[in-house]
Amino acid sequence: MADTPEPPRPPLTFKPKEFERVNAAPSDDPPPPANDIFAMQREIRAREIASGLDELKPVETPRRSRRRRDYWFLLAAGNLAFVMLAAISSLNAIALVYTFSGIILYTVGLTWVMWFVMSDY
């Protein structure tokens, strides 16, 4: 089989540039006025005064939360329960390790629930 020469390749070029005109032709209408921020603020302020929204209301003092008192009470009662449980049980090393572990878990759990999970009451 004889080698046949390949035909010459056509030159690679970009297609001609075609631009589609999207914007309308400029008209003789005057451009819209620029936004005057101070005029807009005066208008908004006049509407506030007319509706009575600019009058100050007395500040209500929020009621005192009982969460801090309850937290310290539960913390002391729970940890005391663990200490009393350890005192009445046999005082060996394993019981003390379990007691300290219980105190740590209870304290961390109570702190998490009281300050991060529960809403203010």
C-alpha atoms as a printed R data frame, in Angstrom:
    type eleno elety resid chain resno       x      y       z
1   ATOM     1    CA   MET     A     1   0.000  0.000   0.000
2   ATOM     2    CA   ALA     A     2   1.424  3.271  -1.056
3   ATOM     3    CA   ASP     A     3   1.538  6.229   1.267
4   ATOM     4    CA   THR     A     4  -0.867  8.862   0.060
5   ATOM     5    CA   PRO     A     5  -0.076 12.418   0.961
6   ATOM     6    CA   GLU     A     6  -2.497 14.061   3.352
7   ATOM     7    CA   PRO     A     7  -4.450 17.001   1.990
8   ATOM     8    CA   PRO     A     8  -3.320 20.376   3.324
9   ATOM     9    CA   ARG     A     9  -5.122 21.520   6.430
10  ATOM    10    CA   PRO     A    10  -7.158 24.702   6.299
11  ATOM    11    CA   PRO     A    11  -5.690 27.558   8.359
12  ATOM    12    CA   LEU     A    12  -7.236 27.977  11.814
13  ATOM    13    CA   THR     A    13  -8.688 31.438  12.435
14  ATOM    14    CA   PHE     A    14 -11.205 33.065  14.719
15  ATOM    15    CA   LYS     A    15 -14.606 33.837  13.340
16  ATOM    16    CA   PRO     A    16 -15.305 37.458  12.476
17  ATOM    17    CA   LYS     A    17 -16.303 39.675  15.381
18  ATOM    18    CA   GLU     A    18 -20.004 40.334  15.585
19  ATOM    19    CA   PHE     A    19 -21.420 42.577  18.271
20  ATOM    20    CA   GLU     A    20 -25.094 42.696  19.087
21  ATOM    21    CA   ARG     A    21 -26.264 46.098  20.215
22  ATOM    22    CA   VAL     A    22 -28.200 45.563  23.429
23  ATOM    23    CA   ASN     A    23 -28.594 49.100  24.719
24  ATOM    24    CA   ALA     A    24 -31.061 51.387  23.071
25  ATOM    25    CA   ALA     A    25 -29.818 54.308  21.085
26  ATOM    26    CA   PRO     A    26 -29.235 57.412  23.202
27  ATOM    27    CA   SER     A    27 -32.356 59.519  23.421
28  ATOM    28    CA   ASP     A    28 -32.872 63.214  23.900
29  ATOM    29    CA   ASP     A    29 -34.640 62.698  27.244
30  ATOM    30    CA   PRO     A    30 -32.838 64.327  30.175
31  ATOM    31    CA   PRO     A    31 -31.214 61.875  32.571
32  ATOM    32    CA   PRO     A    32 -33.064 61.175  35.808
33  ATOM    33    CA   PRO     A    33 -32.064 63.408  38.712
34  ATOM    34    CA   ALA     A    34 -29.306 62.132  40.955
35  ATOM    35    CA   ASN     A    35 -30.335 60.731  44.316
36  ATOM    36    CA   ASP     A    36 -30.177 63.407  46.956
37  ATOM    37    CA   ILE     A    37 -29.486 61.463  50.132
38  ATOM    38    CA   PHE     A    38 -30.100 64.385  52.460
39  ATOM    39    CA   ALA     A    39 -33.501 65.051  50.875
40  ATOM    40    CA   MET     A    40 -34.390 61.375  51.259
41  ATOM    41    CA   GLN     A    41 -33.350 61.446  54.920
42  ATOM    42    CA   ARG     A    42 -35.423 64.579  55.534
43  ATOM    43    CA   GLU     A    43 -38.428 62.882  53.942
44  ATOM    44    CA   ILE     A    44 -37.999 59.742  56.047
45  ATOM    45    CA   ARG     A    45 -37.556 61.849  59.205
46  ATOM    46    CA   ALA     A    46 -40.741 63.796  58.431
47  ATOM    47    CA   ARG     A    47 -42.651 60.516  58.061
48  ATOM    48    CA   GLU     A    48 -41.210 59.303  61.395
49  ATOM    49    CA   ILE     A    49 -42.359 62.441  63.169
50  ATOM    50    CA   ALA     A    50 -45.791 62.253  61.552
51  ATOM    51    CA   SER     A    51 -46.280 58.633  62.643
52  ATOM    52    CA   GLY     A    52 -44.939 59.245  66.170
53  ATOM    53    CA   LEU     A    53 -42.046 56.796  65.897
54  ATOM    54    CA   ASP     A    54 -39.505 59.358  67.079
55  ATOM    55    CA   GLU     A    55 -40.877 59.551  70.623
56  ATOM    56    CA   LEU     A    56 -38.844 57.734  73.247
57  ATOM    57    CA   LYS     A    57 -40.561 55.130  75.359
58  ATOM    58    CA   PRO     A    58 -39.541 54.335  78.918
59  ATOM    59    CA   VAL     A    59 -37.014 51.555  79.083
60  ATOM    60    CA   GLU     A    60 -38.332 48.454  80.756
61  ATOM    61    CA   THR     A    61 -35.878 46.955  83.185
62  ATOM    62    CA   PRO     A    62 -35.526 43.266  82.537
63  ATOM    63    CA   ARG     A    63 -36.537 41.051  85.400
64  ATOM    64    CA   ARG     A    64 -33.785 39.376  87.293
65  ATOM    65    CA   SER     A    65 -33.049 35.858  86.125
66  ATOM    66    CA   ARG     A    66 -33.196 32.991  88.609
67  ATOM    67    CA   ARG     A    67 -30.859 30.896  86.505
68  ATOM    68    CA   ARG     A    68 -27.670 31.806  88.406
69  ATOM    69    CA   ARG     A    69 -29.246 30.998  91.782
70  ATOM    70    CA   ASP     A    70 -30.627 27.695  90.495
71  ATOM    71    CA   TYR     A    71 -27.291 26.794  88.907
72  ATOM    72    CA   TRP     A    72 -25.319 27.246  92.119
73  ATOM    73    CA   PHE     A    73 -27.972 25.423  94.155
74  ATOM    74    CA   LEU     A    74 -28.031 22.440  91.786
75  ATOM    75    CA   LEU     A    75 -24.245 22.400  91.524
76  ATOM    76    CA   ALA     A    76 -23.787 22.320  95.309
77  ATOM    77    CA   ALA     A    77 -26.591 19.769  95.854
78  ATOM    78    CA   GLY     A    78 -25.417 17.437  93.089
79  ATOM    79    CA   ASN     A    79 -21.768 17.511  94.073
80  ATOM    80    CA   LEU     A    80 -22.716 17.061  97.731
81  ATOM    81    CA   ALA     A    81 -24.738 14.001  96.738
82  ATOM    82    CA   PHE     A    82 -21.685 12.509  95.041
83  ATOM    83    CA   VAL     A    83 -19.484 13.249  98.060
84  ATOM    84    CA   MET     A    84 -22.049 11.764 100.469
85  ATOM    85    CA   LEU     A    85 -22.373  8.679  98.286
86  ATOM    86    CA   ALA     A    86 -18.605  8.241  98.372
87  ATOM    87    CA   ALA     A    87 -18.530  8.796 102.155
88  ATOM    88    CA   ILE     A    88 -21.090  6.088 102.923
89  ATOM    89    CA   SER     A    89 -19.589  3.602 100.486
90  ATOM    90    CA   SER     A    90 -16.306  1.861 100.909
91  ATOM    91    CA   LEU     A    91 -13.413  4.290 100.635
92  ATOM    92    CA   ASN     A    92 -11.236  2.517  98.132
93  ATOM    93    CA   ALA     A    93  -9.424  3.988  95.154
94  ATOM    94    CA   ILE     A    94 -11.956  2.861  92.571
95  ATOM    95    CA   ALA     A    95 -14.881  4.423  94.469
96  ATOM    96    CA   LEU     A    96 -13.009  7.731  94.741
97  ATOM    97    CA   VAL     A    97 -12.197  7.708  91.025
98  ATOM    98    CA   TYR     A    98 -15.860  7.076  90.223
99  ATOM    99    CA   THR     A    99 -16.883  9.849  92.627
100 ATOM   100    CA   PHE     A   100 -14.560 12.398  91.058
101 ATOM   101    CA   SER     A   101 -15.628 11.291  87.577
102 ATOM   102    CA   GLY     A   102 -19.269 11.693  88.551
103 ATOM   103    CA   ILE     A   103 -18.623 15.156  89.958
104 ATOM   104    CA   ILE     A   104 -16.850 16.241  86.787
105 ATOM   105    CA   LEU     A   105 -19.518 14.810  84.473
106 ATOM   106    CA   TYR     A   106 -22.329 16.306  86.552
107 ATOM   107    CA   THR     A   107 -20.682 19.740  86.694
108 ATOM   108    CA   VAL     A   108 -19.934 19.857  82.968
109 ATOM   109    CA   GLY     A   109 -23.392 18.561  82.059
110 ATOM   110    CA   LEU     A   110 -25.172 20.980  84.377
111 ATOM   111    CA   THR     A   111 -23.114 23.904  83.084
112 ATOM   112    CA   TRP     A   112 -23.863 22.963  79.487
113 ATOM   113    CA   VAL     A   113 -27.591 22.600  80.079
114 ATOM   114    CA   MET     A   114 -28.026 25.682  82.256
115 ATOM   115    CA   TRP     A   115 -25.982 28.167  80.243
116 ATOM   116    CA   PHE     A   116 -26.023 26.901  76.646
117 ATOM   117    CA   VAL     A   117 -29.150 24.793  76.128
118 ATOM   118    CA   MET     A   118 -31.805 26.474  78.274
119 ATOM   119    CA   SER     A   119 -33.105 29.925  77.570
120 ATOM   120    CA   ASP     A   120 -33.277 32.597  80.240
121 ATOM   121    CA   TYR     A   121 -36.128 32.098  82.676
